[in-house]
Amino acid sequence: MVVDLVLIGLAVTLFPLPIMAFVLVLASAQGLRKGLVFIGVWLVSLVAVIGIVVLLTGGQPPPPRSPPSRAAQVATLVIGVGLIGYAVYRRRRNRRDAAAPAAEARAAEEPESASDGVSFRSAAAFPLLLQPWGMVGAAAATVVQADLSDAGNVVALVGFCLLATSTLLAMELWMVFSPERAQRALTGLREWLARHKEPAIVGLCLLLGLWLVSRSLYLLTT
């Protein structure tokens, strides 16, 4: 469970679209406060998903090969296949849209330009809209194995939430302690991601999907 949560947490925190949106939030007026709103909603959504799973399991993992355990493994398999399919879809779409003007392609994907500004409502909506829910669903299926009577499992769950939020937290803290330098660097990061986000999305979804599929098939057949 710990290995799966670490890999999923890394994929979530490195997913490009939330990072790009968060840079827009930080660049707006009262950006630090709006950044806290963004992080708060992001964390609440992660904790809510984990909390629902723990509530359903009662904090005790189902016995191996039991129907709930099998159902969680099948859910992981389905999510893994879905991530692979999404990666293939994005790859094919990128090839079809390769001839489209760059400005048109950006307008189709980016939440809104920095010049338009970002409201507190937008800062709260972005985490819900841009959260990689497929990956979070994979984490939920993994959390079914959590045993809350084991302190190590509790630490793993808390660590997953922090790991999945670590990129956002690092950017927020950087803006607090070195705003001018951070602003320049984060603007450059967003411009770089705008050019390279598609390979990053495809790569993250494909690698995590392959891991989840192989892992769930192994557990289902042993």
Residue pairs with C-beta under 8 A, 6 or more apart in sequence:
1 142
1 143
1 145
1 146
1 153
1 156
2 152
2 156
4 138
4 139
4 142
4 211
4 212
4 215
5 139
5 142
5 143
5 156
5 157
5 159
5 160
5 163
6 159
6 160
6 163
7 208
7 211
8 135
8 138
8 139
8 142
8 160
8 164
8 208
9 139
9 159
9 160
9 163
9 164
10 163
11 132
11 135
11 204
11 205
11 207
11 208
12 131
12 132
12 135
12 136
12 139
12 163
12 164
13 163
13 164
13 165
13 166
13 167
13 168
14 167
14 200
14 204
15 132
15 135
15 200
15 201
15 204
16 193
16 196
16 197
16 200
16 201
17 109
17 130
17 132
17 197
17 201
18 42
18 126
18 127
18 130
18 131
18 132
18 168
19 167
19 168
19 171
19 189
19 190
19 193
20 110
20 111
20 190
20 193
20 194
20 197
21 38
21 111
21 126
21 130
22 35
22 38
22 126
22 168
22 171
23 171
23 186
23 187
23 189
23 190
24 111
24 112
24 114
24 118
24 190
25 31
25 34
25 35
25 38
25 118
25 122
25 123
25 126
26 32
26 34
26 35
26 171
26 172
26 175
26 182
26 183
26 186
27 114
27 118
27 183
27 186
27 187
28 34
28 114
28 117
28 118
29 117
31 118
31 175
32 172
32 175
32 176
33 120
34 118
34 120
34 123
35 123
35 168
35 171
35 172
35 175
36 172
37 120
37 123
37 124
38 123
38 124
38 126
38 127
38 168
39 127
39 165
39 168
39 169
39 172
41 123
41 124
41 127
41 128
42 127
42 131
42 165
42 168
43 161
43 165
45 127
45 128
45 131
45 136
46 136
46 139
46 160
46 161
46 164
46 165
47 161
49 136
49 137
49 139
49 140
50 139
50 140
50 143
50 157
50 160
50 161
52 140
53 140
53 143
53 144
53 146
54 143
54 146
54 148
54 157
57 68
57 144
57 146
59 146
59 147
59 148
59 149
60 147
60 148
60 149
61 69
61 144
61 145
61 146
61 147
62 68
62 69
62 72
62 144
63 69
68 144
69 144
69 145
70 220
72 141
72 142
72 144
72 145
73 141
73 216
73 219
73 220
74 216
74 220
75 137
75 141
76 138
76 141
76 142
76 212
76 215
76 216
77 212
77 213
77 216
77 217
77 220
79 134
79 137
79 138
79 141
79 209
79 212
80 138
80 208
80 209
80 210
80 211
80 212
80 213
80 215
80 216
81 209
81 213
82 134
82 209
83 134
83 135
83 138
83 205
83 206
83 208
83 209
83 212
84 205
84 206
84 209
84 210
84 213
85 209
86 134
86 205
86 209
87 201
87 202
87 203
87 205
87 206
87 209
90 198
90 201
90 202
90 205
91 202
94 198
94 202
97 105
106 194
109 197
110 194
111 122
111 126
111 129
111 130
112 118
112 122
134 205
135 208
138 208
138 212
139 160
139 164
143 157
146 153
146 156
146 157
147 153
148 154
162 169
171 182
171 186
174 181
174 182
174 185
174 186
175 182
175 183
175 186
193 200
